[in-house]
Amino acid sequence: MHSVVCVKQVPDTSEVGIDPETNTIIREGVPSIINPYDLHGIEAALHLKDEFDGKVTILTMGPPQAEAAIKRALSFGADRGILLSDRAFAGSDTLATSYIITQALKRIIDEERVDIIFCGKQAIDGDTAQVGPGIAARLGWNQLTYVVGINEVNIDNNEVRISRKLESGKEIIKAELPALLTVVKGLNEIRYASLPDMIRGARAEIEVWGEGDLELDESKIGLSGSPTQVGRIFPPPEREGGEIIPGGKEDPKGAARVLAEKLIGKEVIPNK
Ligand SMILES: Cc1cc2nc3c(=O)[nH]c(=O)nc-3n(C[C@H](O)[C@H](O)[C@H](O)COP(=O)(O)OP(=O)(O)OC[C@H]3O[C@@H](n4cnc5c(N)ncnc54)[C@H](O)[C@@H]3O)c2cc1C
């Protein structure tokens, strides 16, 4: 059982800002984290590794500092880390990103069978949820999205049975392997890294693959290979603070009257 987890390094969005001049995310000085959904993909892959004595490969596309995300993933117990990093990849939109990642996956699959690819449901910075389905479509693999439970993996029958999270409930689906799963947060509890694995992760040599290491059509990568145009990016307007009606404890009826007057816009005469 060999799983590949696509892991994106993202800015910690609780602290991220947007440059109003350039309409881009201010990344300087902002801590980077593993996209939270991807952590659940890593955990699911490690669970399968434990169950089937398998292997977990981590695949990340990003600048050289994204190596830190791979090292963290290795510290949980993953076996191999590959960073796709090249100036030629910069400016890639989701179409170009999914193309480059797919070409890397094809190289991995040529080397050894891959049974399941895990992606997060979405990245918390880009938020498009397009990369996972984009990869599955390019590979021609079954894609199972919004996975909230992996009910059974049957290697003999080459099948996986999963639960998908829907607005109105859950859907249980059986699909043939290999398959790509995009996962949501309820899937599992993320483990703590053991000390030996933390040391192993910190010391690990990460393979870096650039443009020359993959079979790529130059017209499909980077900014020039990206048909998406970002018109404008801006933070939502700051919400004004609410109004506090005083005296609720001492005079609840009086406070309720003030509230009712505000809501209906006229004076309320209390019943005697
Ligand atoms: C015109 C344009 C230019 C851009 N230029 C840049 C740029 O220069 N630098 C930049 O960082 N971003 C850039 N972006 C953003 C970039 O396209 C997206 O971040 C990227 O395509 C992933 O999309 P997403 O964040 O919506 O991921 P989603 O589709 O929401 O992610 C879903 C899942 O796919 C996987 N995944 C997504 N991205 C990666 C990745 N990089 N590596 C591994 N797995 C991944 C993860 O499992 C993730 O949970 C640009 C976008 C546009 C439209």
The ligand as an SDF file (V2000), in Angstrom:
LIG
                    3D

 53 58  0  0  0  0  0  0  0  0999 V2000
   -2.5380   33.9140  -11.9100 C   0  0  0  0  0  0  0  0  0  0  0  0
   -2.1300   33.2370  -10.6350 C   0  0  0  0  0  0  0  0  0  0  0  0
   -0.8170   33.3280  -10.1950 C   0  0  0  0  0  0  0  0  0  0  0  0
   -0.4190   32.7160   -9.0230 C   0  0  0  0  0  0  0  0  0  0  0  0
    0.8710   32.8110   -8.6240 N   0  0  0  0  0  0  0  0  0  0  0  0
    1.2650   32.1920   -7.4980 C   0  0  0  0  0  0  0  0  0  0  0  0
    2.6150   32.2690   -7.0570 C   0  0  0  0  0  0  0  0  0  0  0  0
    3.4640   32.8900   -7.6950 O   0  0  0  0  0  0  0  0  0  0  0  0
    2.9650   31.6310   -5.8820 N   0  0  0  0  0  0  0  0  0  0  0  0
    2.0220   30.9410   -5.1800 C   0  0  0  0  0  0  0  0  0  0  0  0
    2.3740   30.3670   -4.1340 O   0  0  0  0  0  0  0  0  0  0  0  0
    0.7560   30.8290   -5.5730 N   0  0  0  0  0  0  0  0  0  0  0  0
    0.3470   31.4480   -6.7100 C   0  0  0  0  0  0  0  0  0  0  0  0
   -0.9280   31.3550   -7.1180 N   0  0  0  0  0  0  0  0  0  0  0  0
   -1.8510   30.5440   -6.3210 C   0  0  0  0  0  0  0  0  0  0  0  0
   -1.7630   29.1020   -6.8010 C   0  0  0  0  0  0  0  0  0  0  0  0
   -2.3020   28.9620   -8.0680 O   0  0  0  0  0  0  0  0  0  0  0  0
   -2.5850   28.2530   -5.8900 C   0  0  0  0  0  0  0  0  0  0  0  0
   -2.1160   28.4420   -4.5850 O   0  0  0  0  0  0  0  0  0  0  0  0
   -2.4170   26.8010   -6.2470 C   0  0  0  0  0  0  0  0  0  0  0  0
   -2.8280   26.5630   -7.5610 O   0  0  0  0  0  0  0  0  0  0  0  0
   -3.2280   25.9120   -5.3600 C   0  0  0  0  0  0  0  0  0  0  0  0
   -4.5610   26.3100   -5.4070 O   0  0  0  0  0  0  0  0  0  0  0  0
   -5.3290   26.4130   -4.0590 P   0  0  0  0  0  0  0  0  0  0  0  0
   -4.4900   27.1200   -3.0890 O   0  0  0  0  0  0  0  0  0  0  0  0
   -6.7000   26.9680   -4.3250 O   0  0  0  0  0  0  0  0  0  0  0  0
   -5.4140   24.8860   -3.6320 O   0  0  0  0  0  0  0  0  0  0  0  0
   -6.6700   23.9350   -3.4820 P   0  0  0  0  0  0  0  0  0  0  0  0
   -7.0970   23.4420   -4.8010 O   0  0  0  0  0  0  0  0  0  0  0  0
   -7.7040   24.5700   -2.6000 O   0  0  0  0  0  0  0  0  0  0  0  0
   -5.9000   22.7810   -2.6780 O   0  0  0  0  0  0  0  0  0  0  0  0
   -6.4660   21.4950   -2.5050 C   0  0  0  0  0  0  0  0  0  0  0  0
   -5.3870   20.5160   -2.1630 C   0  0  0  0  0  0  0  0  0  0  0  0
   -4.5040   20.3520   -3.2750 O   0  0  0  0  0  0  0  0  0  0  0  0
   -3.1800   20.1110   -2.7960 C   0  0  0  0  0  0  0  0  0  0  0  0
   -2.3050   21.2030   -3.2080 N   0  0  0  0  0  0  0  0  0  0  0  0
   -2.6450   22.4630   -3.5990 C   0  0  0  0  0  0  0  0  0  0  0  0
   -1.5360   23.1680   -3.9010 N   0  0  0  0  0  0  0  0  0  0  0  0
   -0.4890   22.3500   -3.6850 C   0  0  0  0  0  0  0  0  0  0  0  0
    0.9310   22.5100   -3.7890 C   0  0  0  0  0  0  0  0  0  0  0  0
    1.4840   23.6530   -4.1780 N   0  0  0  0  0  0  0  0  0  0  0  0
    1.7170   21.4520   -3.4900 N   0  0  0  0  0  0  0  0  0  0  0  0
    1.1700   20.2770   -3.1090 C   0  0  0  0  0  0  0  0  0  0  0  0
   -0.1480   20.0790   -2.9700 N   0  0  0  0  0  0  0  0  0  0  0  0
   -0.9680   21.0940   -3.2560 C   0  0  0  0  0  0  0  0  0  0  0  0
   -3.2650   20.0410   -1.2870 C   0  0  0  0  0  0  0  0  0  0  0  0
   -3.5010   18.7180   -0.9100 O   0  0  0  0  0  0  0  0  0  0  0  0
   -4.4890   20.8920   -0.9910 C   0  0  0  0  0  0  0  0  0  0  0  0
   -5.0960   20.5920    0.2390 O   0  0  0  0  0  0  0  0  0  0  0  0
   -1.3610   31.9800   -8.2640 C   0  0  0  0  0  0  0  0  0  0  0  0
   -2.6810   31.8960   -8.7080 C   0  0  0  0  0  0  0  0  0  0  0  0
   -3.0720   32.5160   -9.8570 C   0  0  0  0  0  0  0  0  0  0  0  0
   -4.5110   32.4130  -10.2690 C   0  0  0  0  0  0  0  0  0  0  0  0
  1  2  1  0
  2  3  1  0
  2 52  2  0
  3  4  2  0
  4  5  1  0
  4 50  1  0
  5  6  2  0
  6  7  1  0
  6 13  1  0
  7  8  2  0
  7  9  1  0
  9 10  1  0
 10 11  2  0
 10 12  1  0
 12 13  2  0
 13 14  1  0
 14 15  1  0
 14 50  1  0
 15 16  1  0
 16 17  1  0
 16 18  1  0
 18 19  1  0
 18 20  1  0
 20 21  1  0
 20 22  1  0
 22 23  1  0
 23 24  1  0
 24 25  2  0
 24 26  1  0
 24 27  1  0
 27 28  1  0
 28 29  2  0
 28 30  1  0
 28 31  1  0
 31 32  1  0
 32 33  1  0
 33 34  1  0
 33 48  1  0
 34 35  1  0
 35 36  1  0
 35 46  1  0
 36 37  1  0
 36 45  1  0
 37 38  2  0
 38 39  1  0
 39 40  1  0
 39 45  2  0
 40 41  1  0
 40 42  2  0
 42 43  1  0
 43 44  2  0
 44 45  1  0
 46 47  1  0
 46 48  1  0
 48 49  1  0
 50 51  2  0
 51 52  1  0
 52 53  1  0
M  END
$$$$
